[in-house]
Amino acid sequence: MRRHLIAALAAAGFVTSGTAAAQTNTQVYTIATNPPGSIAYSAGSALAKILVEKHGLQFRIQPGAGSSTFVPQINRGEADFGISNPVEASDGFHGKGVFEGKPNPNYRLVSGIHVFYFGMIVAADNPAKTLADLKGKTLPTGYSGQQGMLPVLGAVLANAGLGYADFKSFPVVNQVKGTEALADGRVDTASHNPTAGAVKELHAKLTSRGGARFIDLDESPAAVARMRAAFPYGKIVTLQPGPAYVGITKPTRIMAYPIMLNTGAHVPDGIVETIVRILHDDKETLVQNYAGFQDFTRDMIRVDADMPYHPGAEKAFRALGLVR
């Protein structure tokens, strides 16, 4: 079994057999993510690559539908790490929201790992300029494998004074499937991040319509208050057009919030501490492996979520002077 895992890692570029640490550490750790094309998959892959190539550890990516499936797996020790938003993490630990009545007491917080941009996308030739212009149109909903995104999407809709009832529903498993539905013309808009691989694919598929375009959000105090009432971790930022931001055709207001790296109580302190130190010290290599890390800063590492930190993370915070 171990030989098969190592072979799979080598094929994915995640194993280098030349390091002494790789030869002595036989434990293979997993990072559960959303599917290929998602930000979580790209960020997790970049982190795994550093852990293998620079630290001699053995890591593999475990893509799936989303946090609705991997939080219980981590709680049971069937996966080791996962990437999610703060609401998903907290709700998963306490058994609230989409995890109602099903707490995961072994779920632990490691750190912030990424800044996530989130907005609504249309084809560039769509006449809609604001979210209000999309009222009554078809929207991907449900997110059966990624239900932690429902409050995030609801917050963006609330920014325009809208809710799910103002749209026609098209059920999908996750955000990646939502962008695919937009590319296929089955929905009028979808939600995602302008740095996501799925948005790059969407942009290419919509070439005949001018590509993809993100809708501007409302930064008025009332609109921001509505948004934060639904998802308190979000804030409005303005992205400038550039190669890293697909679908940002002009200065565009979009929602931003922290993405969390979580783990299980079963993972050794030293592994968690190593990861926190990478996030603190090795941004250059992270960006080389995935450009989406360019907006990640050290002050995002220690973030607040309503759940306990892993002891290894607490050790790293003390050593790095990040204790509050």
N, C-alpha and C positions, 0 to 999 in steps of 0.2 A: 504493500500500500504506500509506504513511504517513498519507494522508488518511483511510483506513478506520480505522486505529488511533486517530487523534485523535477521529474521530466516535464510536467506541465508548467512548472514555474520557469524552467529554463526556456521553454518554447515561448513563454510570454515575456521573456527578458528580465525576470525577477530573481534569477539565481545566478550567482557567480561562484564557481567551485574553488576558486583560487585562494580565498581567504581562510585563515586558520579558524576564525570564529565559525564560519559556515560549516567547516568540517567537524567541529566539536559540538555545536548546538544542533540537536536533532529535532527540536520542537518546531513545527510549522504553525504559524499564526495566521488567522484569517481577518480580512477587513471586509465586512459586509457593506455593500453599496447598492444604489439603484442601478438600473441597466446601463450598458454601454451607451454613450451619448449624453449621459447625465453629468452634472458637476461632481456629484459624489464619486462617481466612477473615476473621473479624471483626477480628482484630488487624491483619492485613495491609492490610485495607481502610482502617482508621483511620489507619495510618501512611502509606499512599499518598495519602490525602486531604490530610494535612498537607504532604507533599512537593510536591504539585501546587499547593495553594492558598497556602501560605506561602513556598515556596521556588522556585516557578516551574519545577519539574522535571516531566517527563512519565513517569508510572508507570501501570501497569495490573496488575490482579490476574489471575493465571493459575490458576484452580482445577482440581484434578485429584483423583485417587484418594488420593494421599498421597506420602510421601517415597520410597517404593519406586520411583516413576516420576520424581520431579523431581530427585533427587540426581544421577543420570547426566546429566540435561539441563543442570543448572548446570555440571557438570564439563566438558561439551562446549561451553559458551557459548551454549546454546539457551534458557536462562532465566538470570536474574541473581541473584535472591534466593530463599530458601526458609525455611520455618518448621518446626522439628522439635524433638524432645526430644534431650537430650545423647547418649544411646546411639545414636540414629539418625544424628546428626551424626558422631560418632566412628567408628562402624562404616562409614558411607558413605565417609569419607576413607581408612580403612585397608583396606577390603575384608573386613570381618569380619561375623559374624552373618548377617543376611539379604542382605548384600552379599558374602558369602564368595567370595573369588577374583576380585572385581571392584572393585578400589580406584578411588577418584576423587581423584587427586592434585592436581587444581585446585580442590578444595572448600575453602573457608575459613570460619572463624568470625568473626562480626561482634560479637555481644553477646548477653546475655540480653535477651529482649524482653517476657516475660510470666511470671506465675506461673500454673501450670496445676493445677487441682484435679481429682482423679480418684477416682471411686468407683463402686460398683455401684448400679443403680437398679431398683426394682420398682414396680408399681402400688401406690397407697396402701392399697388394701384387701388386698394380699397379706399373709398372716399372718407371713411371715418377718421376724424382728427382727435376725438376724445372718447373716453369710455362710454359716456352718455350716448354717443352716436351709435354704439353697438347694441343698445337696448333692443330686446326682441330677437336678436340674432342667436345662432347656435353656438354653444360653448361646451368644451369637454368638461365633464363632471364625474363624480363618483370616486375616482382614484382608489379603487378597491385594494390595491397593493401599496398605496402611498397616502393613506388618509390623513397623515399629519400635514399634508399640503392644503387641506380644506380650509383651515382658519387663515392661512396665508393668502390663498386666492380670495376668500371672503373679505379679507382686509382691503385688498386692492379694489374689489368691487365696491366696498363701502366708501372708499376714497371718492368715488363718483356718486355716492348716494344710492347705489344699486345693491341688489342681492341676487341670489341664485334664481329666485322666482321671476326675475326680469329677463331671463334668457330661456331659450330652448335647450334642453339637456341632451348631451351625447355622452353616455357612460364610457370611460376609459379606465385602464388599470393604473396609469401613472402619467407624468408630464411628457415623457418621451412619446408615448402613444398619442397624447394630445397633439403634439407638433406633427406627428405623422398624419393624423386626421386632417389637420389644416393643409398639409401638403397635398393630400388627396382630394381636397375640396368638400370634405364631409362636415366641416365646421367653419365658422366665419372668423374665429379668433381662437388663440390658445395662449397658455402662459408658460414662461420659462425665463432663462437667464441668457443674456446676450453673449456670454463666453462659453455656453454649452455646445458640445459637439452636435447635439440634436438640432440646435438652431442653425448651425453651419450647414447641416444637411438640408434643413427646411429652406434656407436661403437659396441653396443651389437648385432645389426642386422647383422653386418659384421664380426662376430666372425669367420666364416668359411674362411674368407679371411685375417685373422689376425687383424681385427678391422679397425679403421679409422686412417689416418695419415695426418698431415698438411704439406704442401709444404713450403720449405724455400724460403723467399723473398731475393731480392738482396739489399744489403746495400751500394752499390757503390754510389758516389755522383750523377752520371748521372741518375741512377735508382730512387733514392730518389727524385730528382728534377722532374722527370716525374710524380711520384706518387703525390707529393705535388701540382703540377700544376693542377691536376684533383680534388684533395681534400686537401686543405691547412692545415687542422687540424691533418692530420696523421703524425706519425713518426714510425720509425722502432725500435722495442725492441726485445730482445732475451729472450724467455721463456725457463726455465729449466724443464725437465721432473718431474712430481709430480702428486699426486692424484687429484689436483684441475684442471689440464690441460689435458683433454682427447685428445688423438691423437698427443700429443707432445712426440715423442718417443726418441728424442735427443735434445740438445740445438737447438732451432728453431727460426729463425727470422720471425717476424709477425708484422702487422701494429697495432698501438694502437692510440686511439683518445678518447676525452671526450664524455660522454653521458649526455644530458641535461634533467633536469626536468623543465617542463613548466606548465603554468596555465593560467586561464582567468582573465581578469580585475574584474570580478564579485566576485572572491574569497576574503574573508576578510583578512586584513593584518595580523591579529593574527595567523591564520592558516598557512600562508606562513612562518611567522617568526618562528613558532614552528618547522616546517620542516627543515629550515636552521639550527636551533640550534641542532636538532637531528643529522644531517649530520656532524656538527662540533664537537659535544660532545659525541656521543654515537656509535662510530664505533664498539666497542666490541659487542654490542647487534646486530647491523646490520650484522656483520660477523657470529654471532651465528645463525641468521635467514637465511642467504645466504652467503656461503663461497666466492662467487665472489666479495664481498666487501673488501676482504683482501688487495687488491692493491689500494684501494681508500685512498687518503690522503687529509688533510685539504686544501692544496694549490690548489686542484682541485675544491673547492666549488665555488669560484668566477672566472668565465671564461668569455672570450670575445666572444660574438656573436652579429651580426648586428641587434639588436632588443632591446626594452626597458626591464629593469627589473621591476618586480612587486614591488610596494612601500613597501610591507612587507619584501621582500628580502633586499631592501636597508636599512631598519631599522635594520635588523639582522646584516648586514655587518658592519654598524656603531657601533653597540653594541659589536660586536666580534672583532673589530679592523681590518676588512678586506677591508676597504675603500682604493681605490687606488688614 
